Amino acid sequence: MTTSAPITPLTPTLQRVAQHLADGLTPHEIATETELSAVTVRQYVRDIRESLHCPPRCKPPVIVHRLFAAQQVAPPTTDRPTPKLSPEQQLLLQAVAEHSNPHDIAVAAKIAPADVRAAHDELLDKTGAANTTQLVVLAHAWGLLGTRPAATTESGASQ
């Protein structure tokens, strides 16, 4: 799927759910916190994906990256110092922000598919991120990810 259409601005309700996603909450946690049904939150997340032109099966880090890039949620901040990433780690960071499928991540990061997990774990360790969504949030706070997601081709398969 190539991203070229303009982003549809989110409604206030979708913005609230999107901000929870950007804060690192899972859809289940959002449902609990907002007292919405899990079914409603899942539908809102689908609506957010469609508004941002994300692939149907993309994972939360991809949605969060696009939310920040499209300025649909408040920009993140952090007191953590910016880590020094190698060019290969920066490429992997960009890949995990834009792709959900391990093969697509490997191709975008220019590494062997068998090496994705180890490189990803090393990147999480170096940045102190607990998971990929937090990594994307921190990377935006540090200015390590561009303001617009690149046009991407996504197979839509999940890990």
HUNORPE-V376764 format. One record per pair of residues at least 4 apart in sequence whose ideal C-beta (glycine too) atoms are under 7 Angstrom apart, sorted by the first residue. I is the first residue (numbers start at 0). GAP is how many residues later the second one is. D is the distance in whole Angstrom. If there is no record, write none. Layout:
<<I:GAP:D> <I:GAP:D>>
This chain:
<<0:54:5> <0:152:7> <0:153:6> <1:149:5> <1:151:7> <2:50:5> <2:146:6> <2:148:5> <2:149:6> <3:147:6> <4:48:6> <6:44:7> <6:45:6> <6:46:7> <6:63:4> <7:43:4> <9:4:4> <9:5:5> <9:8:6> <9:38:7> <9:41:6> <9:62:5> <10:4:7> <11:4:7> <12:4:7> <13:4:6> <13:30:6> <13:33:6> <13:34:6> <13:37:7> <14:4:6> <14:57:7> <14:58:7> <15:4:7> <16:4:7> <16:13:6> <16:24:7> <16:27:4> <16:28:7> <16:31:7> <17:4:6> <17:30:5> <17:49:5> <17:54:6> <17:55:5> <18:4:6> <18:54:5> <18:55:7> <19:5:5> <19:10:4> <19:13:7> <20:4:7> <20:39:6> <20:42:6> <20:43:6> <20:46:7> <21:42:5> <21:45:6> <21:46:7> <21:51:4> <21:115:6> <23:109:5> <23:110:5> <23:113:6> <24:4:4> <24:5:5> <24:8:7> <26:4:6> <26:11:7> <26:14:5> <26:15:6> <26:18:6> <27:4:7> <27:10:6> <28:4:6> <29:4:6> <29:11:5> <30:5:5> <30:6:6> <30:7:4> <30:10:4> <35:4:5> <35:5:5> <37:4:6> <38:4:7> <39:4:6> <40:4:6> <41:4:7> <42:4:6> <43:4:6> <44:4:7> <45:4:6> <46:4:6> <47:4:6> <47:15:6> <48:5:4> <48:7:7> <48:9:7> <48:14:6> <51:11:7> <51:14:4> <51:15:7> <51:18:6> <53:4:5> <53:8:6> <53:9:6> <53:12:6> <54:99:4> <54:101:5> <55:100:6> <56:43:7> <56:99:4> <56:100:7> <56:101:5> <57:4:4> <57:5:6> <57:42:5> <57:96:6> <58:41:4> <58:99:7> <59:4:6> <59:73:5> <60:4:6> <60:35:6> <60:36:6> <60:71:4> <60:72:5> <60:75:5> <61:4:7> <61:35:7> <61:36:6> <61:37:7> <61:38:6> <62:4:6> <63:4:7> <63:69:6> <63:72:5> <63:73:6> <64:4:6> <64:32:4> <64:33:7> <64:71:5> <64:80:6> <64:84:6> <65:4:6> <65:83:5> <66:5:5> <66:6:5> <67:5:7> <67:7:7> <67:8:7> <67:72:5> <68:78:6> <68:79:5> <68:80:5> <74:65:7> <75:61:5> <75:64:5> <75:65:4> <76:64:5> <77:60:6> <77:63:4> <79:48:6> <79:58:7> <81:60:4> <82:43:5> <82:44:5> <84:4:4> <84:5:5> <84:8:7> <86:4:6> <87:4:6> <88:4:6> <88:34:5> <88:37:7> <89:4:7> <89:54:7> <90:4:6> <90:18:5> <90:19:6> <91:4:6> <91:17:4> <91:27:6> <91:28:7> <91:31:6> <92:4:6> <92:30:6> <92:46:6> <92:51:6> <92:52:7> <93:4:6> <93:51:7> <94:4:6> <94:10:5> <94:13:4> <94:14:4> <95:9:6> <95:24:7> <95:36:6> <95:39:7> <96:39:5> <96:42:7> <96:48:6> <97:10:7> <97:51:6> <97:52:6> <97:54:5> <98:5:4> <98:6:5> <98:9:6> <98:53:7> <98:55:6> <99:54:7> <99:58:6> <99:59:7> <100:4:7> <100:53:7> <100:54:5> <100:56:5> <101:4:6> <101:11:6> <101:14:5> <101:57:6> <102:4:6> <102:10:6> <103:4:6> <103:50:6> <103:51:6> <104:4:6> <104:11:6> <105:5:6> <105:6:6> <105:7:4> <105:10:5> <110:4:5> <110:5:6> <110:8:6> <114:4:5> <115:4:6> <116:4:6> <117:4:6> <118:4:6> <119:4:7> <120:4:6> <121:4:6> <122:4:6> <122:12:7> <123:5:5> <123:11:6> <126:8:6> <126:11:6> <128:5:4> <128:6:4> <128:9:6> <129:4:5> <131:4:6> <132:4:7> <133:4:6> <134:4:6> <135:4:7> <136:4:6> <137:4:6> <138:5:4> <138:6:5> <139:5:5>>
